[in-house]
Structure formats: C-alpha cells, structure tokens
Amino acid sequence: MVVELLPFSTLEVSVKIPKKVPQNGYLANPLTIGEHIRKARIDRNLFQEAVAALFPISESALSKWENNKAVPSKAHMPCVISFLGFDPLSINH
C-alpha cells in the first residue's frame, strides 16, 4: 500500500496479513503441529489445562504451540504423536 504523506513524498508500507482463524479457534485443515494439536483438542472437547497435563507442560506453553509462537521440543514429540494418533512431521502438505 502506498500512502501519500505530503504532496512531495510517499511512504510504501507492506504488511503480512495473518491467516484468519475462526472465532472458536477451530481449523478444518491444520498445517502446523500447533494447529493439529488445537484441532484434536477441540474435537475431543478438552480444555488446554487437560491437554497440557498430558504432555506435561504449562497451559501457556500449550497456548504458544497452538498459536504457532513455539513448537514442541523433540522430548515432547512422543506425547504429541500419542495424543494426535499420528506423526504431524510426516505429513506432506
């Protein structure tokens, strides 16, 4: 987008438009590990508190995973795979 600041200058601004997440947080076609975890959690009607206890991690860590601000460590992957029922790293997108 180009914005005219004064008659003799302009400013070009570019921004990344975030992917729209439905209001309830449910993604029908998850792409990331965090999105897969969120979808599985919502499908099972579980709160973050319950899922975090399974891994075991804090609720804030799970929230970061689900919002793609962090990813599970290698140490957590066996629990993630067990929870999801598949290895999200083996999926070709």
C-alpha positions as CSV (number, residue, x, y, z in Angstrom):
1,M,0.0,0.0,0.0
2,V,1.3,3.5,-0.8
3,V,0.4,6.4,1.4
4,E,0.9,10.0,0.4
5,L,2.3,11.9,3.4
6,L,2.8,15.3,1.8
7,P,2.4,16.4,-1.8
8,F,6.0,15.7,-2.5
9,S,6.6,12.4,-0.6
10,T,5.1,9.0,-0.3
11,L,5.5,6.0,2.0
12,E,5.2,2.5,0.9
13,V,4.0,0.1,3.6
14,S,3.8,-3.7,3.4
15,V,2.4,-6.0,6.0
16,K,1.8,-9.7,6.3
17,I,-1.9,-10.4,6.7
18,P,-2.3,-13.1,9.2
19,K,-4.2,-16.3,8.4
20,K,-7.8,-15.9,9.5
21,V,-8.5,-18.2,12.4
22,P,-12.2,-18.8,13.1
23,Q,-13.5,-17.2,16.3
24,N,-13.7,-20.6,18.1
25,G,-10.1,-21.3,17.1
26,Y,-11.1,-24.4,15.1
27,L,-9.1,-25.0,11.9
28,A,-10.6,-27.6,9.5
29,N,-7.3,-28.1,7.6
30,P,-4.5,-27.7,10.1
31,L,-1.0,-27.2,8.6
32,T,1.3,-26.9,11.7
33,I,1.9,-29.1,14.7
34,G,0.2,-26.5,16.9
35,E,-2.8,-26.3,14.6
36,H,-3.1,-30.2,14.6
37,I,-2.9,-30.1,18.5
38,R,-5.6,-27.4,18.7
39,K,-7.9,-29.3,16.3
40,A,-7.5,-32.6,18.1
41,R,-8.1,-30.8,21.5
42,I,-11.3,-29.1,20.2
43,D,-12.5,-32.3,18.5
44,R,-12.3,-34.1,21.9
45,N,-13.9,-31.2,23.8
46,L,-10.8,-30.8,26.0
47,F,-9.6,-27.6,27.7
48,Q,-5.9,-26.6,27.4
49,E,-5.4,-27.4,31.0
50,A,-6.2,-31.1,30.5
51,V,-4.1,-31.4,27.3
52,A,-1.1,-29.6,28.9
53,A,-1.2,-32.1,31.8
54,L,-0.9,-34.9,29.3
55,F,2.4,-33.6,27.9
56,P,3.2,-32.4,30.8
57,I,3.7,-28.7,30.1
58,S,2.2,-25.4,31.3
59,E,-1.1,-24.1,29.7
60,S,0.9,-21.1,28.5
61,A,3.3,-23.4,26.6
62,L,0.4,-25.3,25.0
63,S,-1.1,-22.0,24.0
64,K,2.1,-21.0,22.4
65,W,2.2,-24.2,20.4
66,E,-1.4,-23.8,19.3
67,N,-0.8,-20.2,18.2
68,N,2.4,-21.1,16.4
69,K,4.6,-19.0,18.7
70,A,6.6,-22.0,19.7
71,V,6.9,-25.7,18.7
72,P,7.2,-28.8,20.8
73,S,10.7,-30.0,21.6
74,K,11.9,-33.4,20.5
75,A,11.4,-34.6,24.0
76,H,7.7,-33.8,23.8
77,M,7.1,-35.3,20.3
78,P,6.3,-38.9,21.6
79,C,3.5,-37.4,23.7
80,V,2.3,-35.2,20.8
81,I,2.3,-38.3,18.4
82,S,0.4,-40.3,21.0
83,F,-2.2,-37.5,21.5
84,L,-2.7,-37.0,17.8
85,G,-2.6,-40.6,16.8
86,F,-0.1,-39.8,14.0
87,D,3.2,-38.0,13.4
88,P,2.4,-34.5,12.2
89,L,6.0,-34.2,10.9
90,S,5.5,-37.0,8.4
91,I,2.5,-35.3,6.7
92,N,3.3,-33.8,3.2
93,H,1.5,-30.5,2.7
